[in-house]
Amino acid sequence: MNTENPPEVVLGVGAGIAAYKVCELLRRFTESGHRVQVVPTAEALRFVGEPTWAALSGRPVAAGVWDAVHEVPHVRIGQRADLVFVAPATADLMAKAAHGIADDLLTNTLLTARCPVVFAPAMHTEMWEHPATQANVATLRARGAIVLDPDIGRLTGTDTGRGRLPDPAALFDAGRLVLARGGLPADLAGRRVLISAGGTREPIDPVRFIGNRSSGRQGYALAATALTRGAEVRLVSANVALPDPAGADVRRVGSAVELREAVLAEHATADIVVMAAAVADFRPAESAPGKIKKTGEGPSPIELVENPDILLELTRRRPRGDQVIVGFAAETDHVLEHGRAKLARKGCDLLVVNQVGEGRAFGTEDNQAVVLGADGSATDIPNGPKEELADRVWDLVAARLTRPDTGR
């Protein structure tokens, strides 16, 4: 980040009970060096007042079009912004944004902004699922805005369902990644993406399992960056202890068989499938119903059987020719040789080949890879944060997508 000229973030606050969570989002932006201008709606100030926003941002709150009129705030705030982040984005606020209504400072700002705009919706499930709201969300996404899906969880009162504001830390990560893209267009807008992440565990008994060292960080980085590029993301997560990426629809699984079922249930409607999970090649033929005890006679052998080859099954069951399928290969030696053989065997469009072991790839914050293409290409991605590798992978995927407007 340029500390001499830090990014200018406009934090728009809608009138929802989740506004109190946005205080934490504001704190994360300011403490990481961003300049933040808070623009709440008048009704939002019923939930969190001006003194709180001013104290946390270190700047006066911009709440009305008649404040500091000589500075033309209804135009200038949007013009100066590097990012507009609206949270919570209520049904009413998104409806106004979709239809170009500008009846307060925040909606005026949305009309004048030429930077990336992120909406983090929060509302009751019935409001989120209403056809009017879904149509407005589709309109905003079609125009290039990033509308994150809300989480599933406890709402106000005793209600539970989809409509909960994602965790502030996940929202901050989304905003950070959007800023890192430097205002590039959301090239995955309108695309459905299916990603697997983590490592499967194959039970030996109720206590023990056969597993691997995957933390799921690379798969989660792929999900987070896809969301900031406008995609609708379904994430199949195998034994991952990380916060859900803001806006992702997450399904948790344990074993390879469970992961296969979850992926096959979603793959037919996906434009892109990325199999980043480390799937165990073998599983015990039988899992003991109780904990296996020592007998003093040495351990009994464990009979293993092969797990299904999920990536191969996906390429063979590809629902249409324009679906892009990406596989991952973790190798310890002869990396490119094994990678090219796996690419030919699996039939995917891209294969991300990692060298693992000795502190590389698994469980780390950074990664490096060579991405092999079915067209014979090889793209070297040097060591760096896993989000950077994810963005490079999405660049390669985006170049292979059929453009809906041209059919090419």
FENDAWO-V272729 format. One line per field, one symbol per residue. ss: DSSP state (H for helix, E for strand, C for the rest). phi: phi as a letter, one per 30 degrees, with the letter a starting at -180 (. if undefined). burial: I if it has 9 or more other ideal C-beta (glycine too) atoms within 8 Angstrom, else O. A space follows every 10 residues. Layout:
ss = ???
phi = ???
burial = ???
This chain:
ss = CCCCCCCEEE EEECCCCCHH HHHHHHHHHH HCCCEEEEEE CCHHHHCCCH HHHHHHHCCC CCCCCCCCHH HCHHHHHHHH CCEEEEEEEC HHHHHHHHCC CCCCHHHHHH HHCCCEEEEE ECCCHHHHHC HHHHHHHHHH HHCCCEEECC EEEECCCCCE EEEECCCHHH HHHHHHHHHH CCCCCCCCCC CEEEEEEEEC CEECCCCCEE CCCCCCHHHH HHHHHHHHCC CEEEEEEECC CCCCCCCCEE EEECCHHHHH HHHHHHHHHC CEEEECCECC CEEECCCCCC CCCCCCCCCC CCCEEECCCH HHHHHHCCCC CCCEEEEEEE ECCCHHHHHH HHHHHHCCCE EEEEECECCE CCCCCEEEEE EEECCCCEEE EEEEEHHHHH HHHHHHHHCC CCCCCCCC
phi = .dddbdeccc cdcddbdded ddeddddddd dcjddbcdbd deddddcbde edddddcibd dccbdcdhed chddcddddd dcacbcadcd edddddddci dbcadddddd dcdccebccc daadeddddd eddddddddd dddjdccddd dcldcdicdb ldkddeeedd ddeddddddd diiddddcei ccccbcbjbd bcdcadccac bbcdcidddd ddddddddcj dccccccchc cbddddjdcc bcbccdddde dddddcddcd dbbbccddcd dbbddbcddb ddcdcicidd dcdcbddddd ddddddceda dcdccccbbc bcaheddddd ddddddiddb bcccccjhic idicdbabac cccddjdbcd cddaedddde ddddeddedc dddedcic
burial = OOOOOIIIII IIIIIIOIIO IIIIIIIIII OIOIOIIIII IIOIIOIIOI OIIIOIIOIO IIIOIOIOOO OOIIIIIIIO IOIIIIIIII IOIIIIIIOO OIOIIIIIII IIIOIIIIII IIIIIOIIOI OOIIIIIOII IOOIIIIIII IOOOIOOOIO OIIIIIIIII IIIIIIIIIO IOOOOIIIIO IIIIIIIIII IIIIIOOOOI IOOIIIIIII IIIIIIIIII IIIIIIIIII OOOIIIIIOO IOIIIIIIII IIIIOIIOOI IIIIIIIIII OIIIOOOIOO OOOOOOOOOO OOOOOOIOOI IIIIIOOIOO OOIIIIIIII IOOOIIOIII OIIOOIOIOI IIIIIIOOOI IIOIOOIIII IIIOOOOIIO IOOIOIIIII IIIIOIIIOO IOOOOOOO
